[in-house]
Amino acid sequence: MAWLVTGGAGYIGSHVAIALMEDGHDVVVLDDVSSGRRDFVPAGAVLEVGSLMDPAFLADVFARHELAGVIHLAGFKYAGVSVEWPLHTYSQNVTGTGNLLAAMEAASVTALVFSSSAAVYGNTAAEFVTETTPTSPESPYGESKLIGEWLIADQARATGLRHTSLRYFNVVGSGSPDIRDTSPHNLFPLVFQALKEGLTPKVFGTTYPTPDGSCVRDYVHVSDVAAAHVAAARKLQDGVELEPVYNLGSGSGVSVRQIMTEMAAVTGIPFTPQICAARPGDPARIVASGELARRDIDWEPRHSLRDMISSAWSAAGTEATSTP
């Protein structure tokens, strides 16, 4: 039996697909390749090109494959843009999830790992974000992810669906030189692009109440995030009851200034970042506790900041030669 990975042609999804295959699972990738890439799909995985917005397509996929469960990563993931496109965000992330749940129920597929987000917490003042930290999303994207969690929990109560949701913080790095973060909004790609163009990367705000004055965030290597999905999928497949949500965080933060210093060291391009005004709404510090995931799914972040940056920089170097 195979695991279906929705969004498996994307940056995180393709790493999940690879990790599943390395763990001995067959994999079916479902992706509309609107932002994902065919060349990110690992060899040996079956690629089904289509949309969660198409119930007939979903029914056909579920009818043609014998599935042990679903890892659901597909969706519209740009928090800032979601403020401008709320209807599109809700359609893709809420209606799409509902369509997927309906297809799973019709095909009697009863295990689901959901890709959620730290955006459900909003700009929390908690020193360490735990799964019980109050949720207060501040964008349609964060709201849609929280609603997705609610929808899944409601379906579980109604049908016995076995599930868990993984709330990511800042996912970076690469587990393969051929797969990279292609988002135009994330810190690492923005810094790399600036360096390649001979521009100076920017730091927004240096007067926060942190050790060096810049924002502190929690960064986790994408391969560690992928490993968490596989561990959760294996537990569900074995009938283990999991908590409804888990944070995937390192428990220790890294400042933007620290990242810039390490970026210069790894890339060999010396620079002094441009200091810009703080952006409204940016919290000084967001660091997550991953203790619950360590306890229940034996998950541990294993990559250092140097690993994250060097692997991402290596993958970014393939951009000029790879094709969609």
HUHUFEN-V436702 format. One line per field, one symbol per residue. psi: psi as a letter, one per 30 degrees, with the letter a starting at -180 (. if undefined). A space follows every 10 residues. Layout:
psi->???
This chain:
psi->klkkjkgfgl eeeeeeeeee efggkkkkkk kgheflkeff kkkfkkkjja kffjeeeeee efefkjkfak jjfkljgjee ffefheeeee eefeeeeeee eeeeeeghkg kkkkjalfff failgkekkl ffkkkikgle eeeeeeeeee eeeeeeeefg kkllkjjlcj klakfkffkl jgkgfleeee eeeeeegglk lkkjkgglil egflkkljkk keeeeeeeee eeeeeeeggk kllfkkkilf fklkleeeee eeeeeefgjk ljkkklkkkk fjlekjkkkg eeeeeeghkk kfkleeeeee eeeeefffef fll.
